């Protein structure tokens, strides 16, 4: 067991969860519009959807990684290039963090859970991201590869749940801070770029 690898995975996941993206902005706006518990219901839906993507990646990739070093290298190269592409997209994007609750209708907690779950499951980019992200963080030479993917998936879910729930609970403060701070958008933009590039480098130099 390589616990340092798991720790790096949690750190990388935390940085990704904190960086502003469609999911955490959506959670923030639901919390501001409907209340904290409704934001947390949205979080639960989004996080539960990750189980589907974890399963797809675990059973689709584990045999390839175990049996073929060349295919593992191709997956690793794809993962690094995909994350560099995400970094480039962030670099080309506007540094402003736009908050608007004009298009956030009020819904029940169950409706928000379902919507979060469907949003996550039907987003193929999540599976692509997991495919790029998870293989480099396999942490055991003896543990079954599928099991390792599920451990990583559950760690990803737990870490994201804690951070997204904190966003929901602190929604009012976070919203006010984002509106007051002139440079926070630029800081968060470059945080995302550094995180994506750092993970891409780690993935490329990881071993099977």
Residue pairs with C-beta under 8 A, 6 or more apart in sequence:
1 139
1 140
1 143
2 139
2 140
3 139
5 137
5 138
5 139
6 137
6 139
6 151
6 155
8 137
8 202
9 137
9 139
9 152
9 155
9 156
10 155
10 159
12 133
12 137
12 195
12 198
12 199
12 202
13 155
13 156
13 159
13 160
14 159
14 163
15 191
15 195
16 195
17 24
17 159
17 160
17 163
17 164
18 24
18 163
18 191
19 188
19 191
19 192
19 195
20 97
20 188
20 192
23 46
23 119
23 120
23 164
24 163
24 164
24 167
25 97
25 99
26 42
26 116
26 119
27 39
27 42
27 43
27 46
27 164
27 167
27 168
28 39
28 99
28 167
28 168
28 171
28 174
28 175
29 99
29 100
29 101
29 104
30 38
30 39
30 42
30 104
30 112
30 168
31 38
31 39
31 40
31 42
31 167
31 168
31 169
31 171
32 99
32 101
32 104
32 171
32 172
32 175
33 101
33 104
33 106
34 104
34 106
34 107
34 112
36 168
36 169
36 171
37 109
38 107
38 109
38 112
39 165
39 167
39 168
39 169
39 171
40 165
40 168
40 169
41 109
41 110
41 112
41 113
41 116
42 112
42 113
42 115
42 116
42 168
43 116
43 161
43 164
43 165
43 168
44 113
44 116
44 161
45 112
45 113
45 114
45 115
45 116
45 117
45 118
45 119
45 120
46 116
46 117
46 119
46 120
46 160
46 164
47 120
47 157
47 160
47 161
47 164
48 113
48 116
48 117
48 120
49 116
49 117
49 118
49 119
49 120
49 121
49 126
50 120
50 126
50 130
50 153
50 156
50 157
50 160
51 153
51 157
52 120
52 121
53 120
53 121
53 126
53 127
53 130
53 153
54 130
54 149
54 150
54 152
54 153
54 154
54 156
56 127
56 130
57 127
57 130
57 131
57 134
57 149
57 153
58 145
58 146
58 149
58 150
58 153
59 146
60 131
61 75
61 131
61 134
61 135
61 149
62 144
62 145
62 146
62 149
63 145
64 71
64 72
64 75
65 71
65 72
65 75
65 135
65 138
65 145
65 208
66 145
69 208
72 135
72 208
75 131
75 135
76 135
76 136
76 203
76 204
76 206
77 204
78 131
78 132
79 131
79 132
79 133
79 135
79 136
79 200
79 203
79 204
80 132
80 200
80 201
80 203
80 204
81 200
82 128
82 129
82 132
83 132
83 133
83 196
83 197
83 199
83 200
83 203
84 196
84 197
84 200
86 196
87 192
87 193
87 196
87 197
87 200
90 189
90 192
90 193
90 196
91 189
91 193
93 189
94 185
95 185
95 186
95 188
95 189
96 185
97 178
97 184
97 185
97 188
99 175
99 178
99 179
107 115
120 126
130 153
130 156
132 203
133 199
133 203
134 149
134 152
134 153
135 203
135 206
136 199
136 202
136 203
136 206
137 152
137 206
138 145
138 148
138 149
138 152
139 148
139 151
139 152
140 148
167 174
177 184
178 184
178 185
